Amino acid sequence: MRVLVVEDHPRLAETVAAVLRREGMAVDIAYDGREALERTAVTGYDVVVLDRDLPNVHGDDVCRALVDAGQSAVLMLTAAGTIEERVAGLGIGADDYLPKPFHIAELVARIRALARRSRRALPPTLAYRDLELDSAYRRVTRAGRPLSLSPKEFAVLELLLGAEGAVVSTEEILERAWDDATDPFTNAVRMTISRLRGKLGEPPVIQTVTPIGYRIGDGT
């Protein structure tokens, strides 16, 4: 999934982003409200983790703009954890609200829950023949044998299985599984697909659809 972390404290923003990337998410960072609006204007995010007290453009105004655009779920963060603050945050359209300080495991769980609600619902287990991916427990098996995948490999396989046989373009894979720091001309997708094929073994289940992208199906 693609996540934008909007937080004006660089150390906290970078710590949260690092954890989410280890969880297989593609994460960008904005350090103020204006930058957040600029990023969301050109990139579609599944979830925006939004600090309420932001410089330049207040988090409330950013949240209203995101709600009006209707393209991202909003998880609002604030140091003020009173009931009144939470009600106010939800009242302007935030999908969820988490007071600071928070436990990072809870933040990850809430982001995943929001992402599931903001896009087409997928079953918790995705499968093609003897290949199974459990998104809740982050497990992949082939013919009952557990496979060890990197976060990026897991994210790409989840995208392909979730497409249910439809072709997923290289550009979409790059957009959904990598962040803005990635060179658009990189061969990261091709290399990740190559590693995935090696780990998934025979018979092959990832098909190249030249020159568009990849799909789950018979052939190579």
N, C-alpha and C positions, 0 to 999 in steps of 0.2 A: 504494500500500500504506500501511497505518497502522503507525507505528513509535513506540515509547516509548523515550526516552533517559533512563536513570537514572544520574545523575552528580552528586556533591556539590560539584564545582568549577564554579561558574556559568559562567565564561568558556569552559571546555572544552565544557560541555553546550550552550551557546548557539552556539558555533562549529560543532559537529557537527550540531546541528539545522538551522542555516542552510544548510549544505552539502547535507544530505539533502533539504531543501525545494526547493533549486535542482534536485535530481535528480527532482523530481515526487512526493516522498513527503509524506504528511501526518504531522507530527511533533509529539508532546507531550513535555514535560520533567517529570521528577520529580527532586527534589534530595536525597531520602533514601529509605530503605527503606520507611518507613511510608507516605509519599506514593505510592510505586510500587504498593504493595498496594492502596491506596485507588483509584488510577486503573485498575488492571487488574481490579478487582472490578466496575467499571461499563462499561468499554470493552474491546472485543476488539481486540487488536493482532496483526498478522502477526508482528512481530519486536519483542522487548524487548532493547535494548542496555543491559546491566547491569554497572555498576561493582561489583567484588566488595567493596571496602572502603567500606561506607556507614554513616552514622550512624543511630541509632534502631533500625533493623532491618538486620542484616548482609545483605550481598548473597547469601550462601549460603542464608539462610533465605528470602529473596525468591525465589531460584531454585527451591528445593524447593516453595514454594507454587505457583509458576507451572507446574512440572512436574506437580504433583498436579491442577491445574485443567485441564491439557492444552489450553489455548487459544492459546498463543503459543510461537514458537520463541525460544530464549534465546541471545544472543551475549554472553558474559561478557568483561569487560575487567578487567585488573589490572596494577599496576605491577610485580608480581613475575612474571617470565617464566620461572622455572625449570620443568623438566620435571615436577617433583613438584607444583608449583602447577597446572600445566595438567591433569595427571592428576586432581588433587583436584577441580578445577572441573568437568571432564567427568564425574567420578564422581558428583556430586550432581545430574546431569541436564542440564547446559548442552549445547546443540546444537553450539556452536562456542566457540572461545576465542581471544582476541587480546590479546597483551601490549602494554602501553604502553612507550614511545611507538609509535604505529602510523601508517602512511601512510593518509591519508583515502580514497584511491582503493581501497585494499584493504578498508577498512571498508565502503565502498559495495558493492563486489563481493560481500563475504561476506553482507551484509544481503540483497541481491537473491537470492543462492543459497539462503539460508534461507527466504525468502518463497516461492520456487518450490517448495521441498520441503514447506512447511507447509500448502499449499492444493492444490486440484485442479490437476494438471499441465496447463499450457497449451502448445501448440506455440510455438516461438520466433517464428513469424510468424502473425499473425492477419489474416484477410482476409474481405471481403464484396464479391463481384463484383470491380470494378476498384480497390477500396480495400484497401491493405495496410499493416499496422503491424508493424514489426520491433522487438520489445521489447528485444532484446540490444543493438542499435545505436541505439535511440531514433530510428528513422526512420519516416516515414509518406509513402506515395505514393498518388496517385489517377491511374489510367490512365498509370502510369509517371512522373508529374510529382511531384517532391518538394514536400512541404508543410512550412511552418515553423509549428510549434505551440508554444505556451507549455507549461511543465511541467504546469499544471492541465488544459489542453486535451488534452494527451497522456494524462494519467491518466484523464480521463473517457472518452475514446475507447477506451482499453484496457479499461476496465470494461465498456463497452457491447459491444465486439467479443467479449470473453471470455465474455459471457453467451449468445452464440450465438443471438440472436433473442429470448431471454426478456426480459421487462420488468425494468428495474432502477429501483427506486423513487428518488425525489428524496432521501429520507432516507438510503438506502444510499449513494448517490453522495456526499452531503455527509459521511457518516461515513468513507468509505474514501478520499476525495481531499482532505479538509480536516482541520484539527486542532481541538482544543477551544477555541481562541481565537476560532473563527468563530461569529458570531451564528446560532443555529438558525433564525431567521426571515429570514435573508439571502436575497437573490435571486441569489446567486453562481452556483448551479447553472444557473438559467435563462439568465443572461447568458453563462456559459461555453458552454452548448449553442448559443446564438444565434451566438456568434463561431465556434464549430466549424462550424456549418452554412454560414456565409459562406465559410470557408476550404475546406471540402470541395467546395463548388460543386454543380452539377447533374449528374444528377438527385439529389434529396435522399436521404440514406440513414439519417438519424436521425428516427425517428417519435415523436411525442408521444402517450402513452397517458393521456388525461385520466381521472381526476385522480391517477393512480398515479405515472407517471414516464416513462421513455424506453426505446426499444429500437432496435436496428439492423434496418432493413427498409424497404420501400417506403412512400412517403407522407411527410407532415409532421405 
